[in-house]
Amino acid sequence: MSVPGGMDINKMMQQVQQMQAEMARVQEELATETVEASAGGGAVKVTANGAGAIEKIEISPEAIDPDDPELLGDMITGAVNEALRAANDLAQSRLGGLAGGLGLPGL
Protein backbone atom coordinates (compact mmCIF):
# COMPACT_ATOMS: atom_id res chain seq x y z
CA MET A 1 0.00 0.00 0.00
CA SER A 2 1.36 3.38 -1.00
CA VAL A 3 0.41 6.86 0.01
CA PRO A 4 0.74 10.01 -2.04
CA GLY A 5 4.40 10.84 -2.44
CA GLY A 6 5.40 7.22 -3.01
CA MET A 7 5.81 6.05 0.63
CA ASP A 8 5.13 2.36 1.18
CA ILE A 9 3.14 2.05 4.45
CA ASN A 10 4.14 -1.59 5.00
CA LYS A 11 7.81 -0.76 4.62
CA MET A 12 7.45 2.20 6.95
CA MET A 13 5.71 0.03 9.58
CA GLN A 14 8.52 -2.53 9.35
CA GLN A 15 11.06 0.24 9.88
CA VAL A 16 9.12 1.52 12.91
CA GLN A 17 9.02 -1.99 14.42
CA GLN A 18 12.75 -2.44 13.85
CA MET A 19 13.44 0.93 15.43
CA GLN A 20 11.29 0.06 18.47
CA ALA A 21 13.14 -3.24 18.91
CA GLU A 22 16.50 -1.47 18.63
CA MET A 23 15.43 1.19 21.14
CA ALA A 24 14.34 -1.49 23.61
CA ARG A 25 17.67 -3.26 23.22
CA VAL A 26 19.63 -0.04 23.75
CA GLN A 27 17.53 0.87 26.81
CA GLU A 28 18.30 -2.53 28.34
CA GLU A 29 22.00 -1.95 27.72
CA LEU A 30 21.82 1.53 29.24
CA ALA A 31 20.41 0.10 32.47
CA THR A 32 23.66 -1.88 32.87
CA GLU A 33 26.06 1.00 32.13
CA THR A 34 27.05 3.48 34.81
CA VAL A 35 28.32 7.02 35.09
CA GLU A 36 29.87 8.66 38.13
CA ALA A 37 29.92 12.23 39.38
CA SER A 38 31.45 13.80 42.46
CA ALA A 39 31.34 16.99 44.48
CA GLY A 40 33.47 18.54 47.18
CA GLY A 41 36.69 17.32 45.65
CA GLY A 42 35.47 13.73 45.74
CA ALA A 43 33.93 13.92 49.21
CA VAL A 44 30.60 12.84 47.71
CA LYS A 45 30.42 10.39 44.80
CA VAL A 46 27.23 9.38 43.03
CA THR A 47 26.84 6.51 40.58
CA ALA A 48 23.86 6.41 38.20
CA ASN A 49 22.98 4.01 35.42
CA GLY A 50 22.25 4.99 31.85
CA ALA A 51 18.53 4.62 32.52
CA GLY A 52 18.76 7.52 34.99
CA ALA A 53 18.51 5.61 38.25
CA ILE A 54 20.85 6.42 41.14
CA GLU A 55 22.68 3.23 42.10
CA LYS A 56 25.07 4.38 44.81
CA ILE A 57 26.01 7.41 46.90
CA GLU A 58 29.33 7.42 48.71
CA ILE A 59 30.09 10.02 51.39
CA SER A 60 33.55 10.29 52.88
CA PRO A 61 33.60 10.71 56.67
CA GLU A 62 35.40 14.03 56.25
CA ALA A 63 32.37 15.42 54.44
CA ILE A 64 30.16 14.96 57.50
CA ASP A 65 30.33 18.15 59.52
CA PRO A 66 27.60 18.20 62.19
CA ASP A 67 27.93 21.99 62.33
CA ASP A 68 27.27 22.39 58.58
CA PRO A 69 24.71 19.82 57.35
CA GLU A 70 23.66 22.20 54.57
CA LEU A 71 27.05 21.89 52.90
CA LEU A 72 26.73 18.09 52.79
CA GLY A 73 23.22 18.44 51.38
CA ASP A 74 24.51 20.81 48.70
CA MET A 75 27.32 18.42 47.75
CA ILE A 76 24.91 15.49 47.50
CA THR A 77 22.47 17.52 45.41
CA GLY A 78 25.24 18.70 43.10
CA ALA A 79 26.69 15.23 42.61
CA VAL A 80 23.26 13.66 42.02
CA ASN A 81 22.33 16.30 39.46
CA GLU A 82 25.64 15.89 37.65
CA ALA A 83 25.28 12.09 37.61
CA LEU A 84 21.76 12.38 36.20
CA ARG A 85 22.99 14.82 33.52
CA ALA A 86 25.76 12.37 32.58
CA ALA A 87 23.26 9.50 32.45
CA ASN A 88 20.98 11.57 30.22
CA ASP A 89 23.87 12.48 27.93
CA LEU A 90 24.81 8.80 27.68
CA ALA A 91 21.23 7.84 26.81
CA GLN A 92 20.94 10.62 24.24
CA SER A 93 24.18 9.56 22.59
CA ARG A 94 22.89 5.99 22.26
CA LEU A 95 19.24 6.67 21.42
CA GLY A 96 19.51 9.97 19.56
CA GLY A 97 20.32 8.58 16.13
CA LEU A 98 17.70 5.85 16.11
CA ALA A 99 14.68 8.00 15.22
CA GLY A 100 16.60 9.67 12.42
CA GLY A 101 17.01 6.29 10.74
CA LEU A 102 13.44 6.41 9.48
CA GLY A 103 13.94 9.63 7.58
CA LEU A 104 10.57 10.94 8.76
CA PRO A 105 10.25 14.61 9.54
CA GLY A 106 9.71 15.38 13.22
CA LEU A 107 11.26 12.13 14.51
Residue frames as a rotation matrix with the C-alpha (Angstrom) as fourth column:
MET 1
0.579 0.815 0.000 0.00
0.815 -0.579 0.000 0.00
0.000 0.000 -1.000 0.00
SER 2
-0.588 -0.773 0.240 1.36
0.783 -0.618 -0.073 3.38
0.205 0.145 0.968 -1.00
VAL 3
0.358 0.617 -0.701 0.41
0.671 -0.692 -0.266 6.86
-0.649 -0.375 -0.662 0.01
PRO 4
0.941 -0.024 0.337 0.74
0.237 -0.663 -0.710 10.01
0.241 0.748 -0.619 -2.04
GLY 5
0.572 -0.812 0.114 4.40
-0.818 -0.553 0.159 10.84
-0.066 -0.184 -0.981 -2.44
GLY 6
0.304 -0.426 -0.852 5.40
-0.503 0.688 -0.523 7.22
0.809 0.588 -0.005 -3.01
MET 7
-0.504 -0.486 0.714 5.81
-0.861 0.217 -0.460 6.05
0.068 -0.847 -0.528 0.63
ASP 8
-0.186 0.374 -0.909 5.13
-0.106 0.912 0.397 2.36
0.977 0.171 -0.130 1.18
ILE 9
0.358 0.435 0.826 3.14
-0.831 -0.255 0.494 2.05
0.426 -0.863 0.270 4.45
ASN 10
0.976 0.012 -0.215 4.14
0.063 0.939 0.339 -1.59
0.206 -0.344 0.916 5.00
LYS 11
0.161 -0.987 -0.014 7.81
0.615 0.111 -0.780 -0.76
0.772 0.117 0.625 4.62
MET 12
-0.211 -0.193 0.958 7.45
-0.436 -0.859 -0.269 2.20
0.875 -0.475 0.097 6.95
MET 13
0.717 0.540 0.440 5.71
-0.640 0.259 0.723 0.03
0.277 -0.800 0.532 9.58
GLN 14
0.767 -0.524 -0.370 8.52
0.512 0.848 -0.139 -2.53
0.387 -0.083 0.919 9.35
GLN 15
-0.197 -0.869 0.454 11.06
0.307 -0.495 -0.813 0.24
0.931 -0.021 0.364 9.88
VAL 16
0.116 0.326 0.938 9.12
-0.753 -0.587 0.297 1.52
0.648 -0.741 0.178 12.91
GLN 17
0.963 0.268 -0.018 9.02
-0.203 0.770 0.604 -1.99
0.175 -0.579 0.796 14.42
GLN 18
0.396 -0.897 -0.196 12.75
0.691 0.432 -0.580 -2.44
0.605 0.095 0.791 13.85
MET 19
-0.284 -0.474 0.834 13.44
-0.144 -0.839 -0.525 0.93
0.948 -0.269 0.170 15.43
GLN 20
0.521 0.547 0.656 11.29
-0.739 -0.097 0.667 0.06
0.428 -0.831 0.354 18.47
ALA 21
0.929 -0.220 -0.298 13.14
0.295 0.925 0.239 -3.24
0.223 -0.310 0.924 18.91
GLU 22
0.009 -0.983 0.185 16.50
0.605 -0.142 -0.783 -1.47
0.796 0.119 0.594 18.63
MET 23
-0.087 0.023 0.996 15.43
-0.524 -0.851 -0.026 1.19
0.847 -0.524 0.087 21.14
ALA 24
0.868 0.437 0.234 14.34
-0.436 0.448 0.780 -1.49
0.236 -0.780 0.580 23.61
ARG 25
0.646 -0.701 -0.302 17.67
0.654 0.712 -0.254 -3.26
0.394 -0.033 0.919 23.22
VAL 26
-0.250 -0.762 0.597 19.63
0.269 -0.647 -0.713 -0.04
0.930 -0.018 0.367 23.75
GLN 27
0.266 0.417 0.869 17.53
-0.698 -0.539 0.472 0.87
0.665 -0.732 0.148 26.81
GLU 28
0.982 0.035 -0.184 18.30
0.079 0.811 0.579 -2.53
0.169 -0.583 0.794 28.34
GLU 29
0.204 -0.979 -0.016 22.00
0.780 0.172 -0.601 -1.95
0.591 0.110 0.799 27.72
LEU 30
-0.131 -0.225 0.965 21.82
-0.179 -0.952 -0.246 1.53
0.975 -0.205 0.085 29.24
ALA 31
0.770 0.506 0.389 20.41
-0.470 0.038 0.882 0.10
0.431 -0.862 0.267 32.47
THR 32
0.834 -0.504 -0.223 23.66
0.551 0.756 0.354 -1.88
-0.010 -0.418 0.908 32.87
GLU 33
-0.073 -0.873 0.483 26.06
0.702 -0.389 -0.597 1.00
0.709 0.295 0.641 32.13
THR 34
0.564 0.253 -0.786 27.05
0.799 -0.408 0.442 3.48
-0.209 -0.877 -0.433 34.81
VAL 35
0.135 -0.514 0.847 28.32
0.278 -0.801 -0.530 7.02
0.951 0.307 0.035 35.09
GLU 36
0.162 -0.157 -0.974 29.87
0.987 0.023 0.161 8.66
-0.003 -0.987 0.159 38.13
ALA 37
0.257 -0.102 0.961 29.92
0.138 -0.980 -0.141 12.23
0.957 0.169 -0.237 39.38
SER 38
-0.078 -0.330 -0.941 31.45
0.979 0.153 -0.135 13.80
0.189 -0.931 0.311 42.46
ALA 39
0.592 0.211 0.778 31.34
0.070 -0.975 0.211 16.99
0.803 -0.071 -0.592 44.48
GLY 40
0.899 -0.250 0.360 33.47
-0.430 -0.341 0.836 18.54
-0.086 -0.906 -0.414 47.18
GLY 41
-0.002 -0.977 -0.212 36.69
-0.991 0.031 -0.133 17.32
0.136 0.209 -0.968 45.65
GLY 42
-0.375 -0.088 -0.923 35.47
-0.281 0.959 0.023 13.73
0.883 0.268 -0.385 45.74
ALA 43
-0.877 0.065 0.476 33.93
-0.473 0.064 -0.879 13.92
-0.088 -0.996 -0.025 49.21
VAL 44
0.056 0.927 0.372 30.60
-0.349 0.367 -0.862 12.84
-0.936 -0.081 0.344 47.71
LYS 45
-0.890 -0.299 -0.345 30.42
-0.432 0.305 0.849 10.39
-0.149 0.904 -0.401 44.80
VAL 46
0.104 0.973 0.206 27.23
-0.529 0.230 -0.817 9.38
-0.842 -0.024 0.539 43.03
THR 47
-0.945 -0.313 0.094 26.84
-0.113 0.583 0.804 6.51
-0.306 0.750 -0.587 40.58
ALA 48
0.099 0.982 -0.162 23.86
-0.607 -0.070 -0.792 6.41
-0.788 0.177 0.589 38.20
ASN 49
-0.345 -0.168 0.923 22.98
0.528 0.779 0.339 4.01
-0.776 0.604 -0.180 35.42
GLY 50
-0.989 -0.136 0.060 22.25
0.117 -0.472 0.874 4.99
-0.090 0.871 0.483 31.85
ALA 51
-0.280 0.957 0.077 18.53
0.748 0.167 0.642 4.62
0.602 0.237 -0.763 32.52
GLY 52
-0.221 0.128 0.967 18.76
-0.222 -0.972 0.077 7.52
0.950 -0.197 0.244 34.99
ALA 53
0.844 0.482 -0.234 18.51
0.086 0.309 0.947 5.61
0.529 -0.820 0.220 38.25
ILE 54
0.165 -0.776 0.609 20.85
-0.906 -0.363 -0.217 6.42
0.389 -0.516 -0.763 41.14
GLU 55
0.504 -0.045 -0.862 22.68
0.033 0.999 -0.033 3.23
0.863 -0.012 0.505 42.10
LYS 56
0.249 -0.512 -0.822 25.07
0.945 0.313 0.091 4.38
0.211 -0.800 0.562 44.81
ILE 57
0.685 -0.165 0.710 26.01
-0.211 -0.977 -0.023 7.41
0.697 -0.134 -0.704 46.90
GLU 58
0.223 -0.706 -0.672 29.33
0.886 0.435 -0.163 7.42
0.407 -0.559 0.722 48.71
ILE 59
0.798 0.022 0.602 30.09
-0.187 -0.941 0.281 10.02
0.573 -0.337 -0.747 51.39
SER 60
-0.179 -0.917 -0.356 33.55
0.370 0.272 -0.888 10.29
0.912 -0.291 0.290 52.88
PRO 61
0.249 0.271 -0.930 33.60
0.961 0.052 0.272 10.71
0.122 -0.961 -0.247 56.67
GLU 62
-0.701 -0.604 -0.378 35.40
0.644 -0.764 0.026 14.03
-0.305 -0.225 0.925 56.25
ALA 63
-0.733 0.474 0.489 32.37
0.155 -0.583 0.797 15.42
0.663 0.660 0.354 54.44
ILE 64
0.266 0.876 -0.403 30.16
0.630 0.158 0.760 14.96
0.730 -0.456 -0.510 57.50
ASP 65
-0.866 -0.458 0.203 30.33
0.191 -0.675 -0.712 18.15
0.463 -0.578 0.672 59.52
PRO 66
-0.242 0.838 -0.489 27.60
0.966 0.255 -0.040 18.20
0.091 -0.482 -0.872 62.19
ASP 67
-0.272 0.091 -0.958 27.93
0.404 -0.893 -0.200 21.99
-0.873 -0.441 0.206 62.33
ASP 68
-0.455 0.076 -0.887 27.27
-0.691 -0.658 0.298 22.39
-0.561 0.749 0.352 58.58
PRO 69
-0.294 0.392 0.872 24.71
0.336 0.896 -0.289 19.82
-0.894 0.208 -0.396 57.35
GLU 70
0.700 0.582 -0.413 23.66
-0.133 -0.462 -0.877 22.20
-0.701 0.669 -0.246 54.57
LEU 71
-0.027 -0.798 -0.602 27.05
-0.934 -0.195 0.300 21.89
-0.357 0.571 -0.739 52.90
LEU 72
-0.785 -0.222 0.578 26.73
-0.117 0.970 0.213 18.09
-0.608 0.100 -0.788 52.79
GLY 73
0.173 0.938 0.300 23.22
0.395 0.213 -0.894 18.44
-0.902 0.273 -0.334 51.38
ASP 74
0.606 0.000 -0.795 24.51
-0.571 -0.696 -0.435 20.81
-0.554 0.718 -0.422 48.70
MET 75
-0.489 -0.851 -0.193 27.32
-0.788 0.336 0.515 18.42
-0.373 0.404 -0.835 47.75
ILE 76
-0.580 0.354 0.733 24.91
0.278 0.933 -0.230 15.49
-0.766 0.070 -0.640 47.50
THR 77
0.522 0.836 -0.169 22.47
0.165 -0.294 -0.941 17.52
-0.837 0.464 -0.292 45.41
GLY 78
0.320 -0.481 -0.816 25.24
-0.833 -0.553 -0.001 18.70
-0.451 0.681 -0.578 43.10
ALA 79
-0.735 -0.658 0.164 26.69
-0.528 0.707 0.471 15.23
-0.426 0.259 -0.867 42.61
VAL 80
-0.269 0.728 0.630 23.26
0.424 0.677 -0.602 13.66
-0.865 0.106 -0.491 42.02
ASN 81
0.663 0.554 -0.503 22.33
-0.147 -0.562 -0.814 16.30
-0.734 0.614 -0.291 39.46
GLU 82
-0.029 -0.762 -0.647 25.64
-0.943 -0.193 0.270 15.89
-0.330 0.618 -0.713 37.65
ALA 83
-0.792 -0.227 0.566 25.28
-0.136 0.971 0.198 12.09
-0.595 0.080 -0.800 37.61
LEU 84
0.136 0.925 0.354 21.76
0.436 0.265 -0.860 12.38
-0.889 0.272 -0.368 36.20
ARG 85
0.577 -0.024 -0.817 22.99
-0.603 -0.687 -0.405 14.82
-0.552 0.726 -0.411 33.52
ALA 86
-0.502 -0.841 -0.200 25.76
-0.796 0.359 0.488 12.37
-0.339 0.404 -0.850 32.58
ALA 87
-0.579 0.377 0.723 23.26
0.261 0.926 -0.274 9.50
-0.772 0.030 -0.634 32.45
ASN 88
0.542 0.817 -0.198 20.98
0.122 -0.310 -0.943 11.57
-0.832 0.487 -0.267 30.22
ASP 89
0.234 -0.553 -0.800 23.87
-0.884 -0.464 0.063 12.48
-0.405 0.692 -0.597 27.93
LEU 90
-0.778 -0.514 0.361 24.81
-0.373 0.841 0.392 8.80
-0.505 0.171 -0.846 27.68
ALA 91
-0.156 0.818 0.553 21.23
0.467 0.555 -0.688 7.84
-0.870 0.151 -0.469 26.81
GLN 92
0.656 0.409 -0.634 20.94
-0.271 -0.656 -0.704 10.62
-0.704 0.634 -0.319 24.24
SER 93
-0.210 -0.818 -0.535 24.18
-0.894 -0.060 0.444 9.56
-0.396 0.571 -0.719 22.59
ARG 94
-0.873 -0.116 0.474 22.89
-0.020 0.979 0.204 5.99
-0.488 0.169 -0.857 22.26
LEU 95
-0.163 0.929 0.332 19.24
0.709 0.345 -0.615 6.67
-0.686 0.135 -0.715 21.42
GLY 96
-0.043 0.173 -0.984 19.51
-0.191 -0.968 -0.162 9.97
-0.981 0.181 0.075 19.56
GLY 97
-0.681 -0.339 -0.649 20.32
-0.658 -0.106 0.746 8.58
-0.322 0.935 -0.151 16.13
LEU 98
-0.792 0.354 0.497 17.70
0.367 0.927 -0.075 5.85
-0.487 0.123 -0.865 16.11
ALA 99
0.218 0.960 -0.178 14.68
0.383 -0.251 -0.889 8.00
-0.898 0.125 -0.423 15.22
GLY 100
0.089 -0.263 -0.961 16.60
-0.686 -0.716 0.132 9.67
-0.722 0.647 -0.244 12.42
GLY 101
-0.795 -0.475 0.376 17.01
-0.139 0.747 0.650 6.29
-0.590 0.465 -0.660 10.74
LEU 102
-0.064 0.863 0.501 13.44
0.681 0.405 -0.610 6.41
-0.729 0.303 -0.614 9.48
GLY 103
-0.889 -0.323 0.324 13.94
0.457 -0.600 0.657 9.63
-0.017 0.732 0.681 7.58
LEU 104
0.121 0.978 0.168 10.57
0.889 -0.182 0.421 10.94
0.442 0.098 -0.892 8.76
PRO 105
-0.402 -0.227 0.887 10.25
-0.021 -0.966 -0.257 14.61
0.916 -0.122 0.383 9.54
GLY 106
0.267 0.527 0.807 9.71
-0.750 -0.413 0.517 15.38
0.606 -0.743 0.285 13.22
LEU 107
0.985 0.042 -0.167 11.26
0.060 0.823 0.565 12.13
0.161 -0.567 0.808 14.51
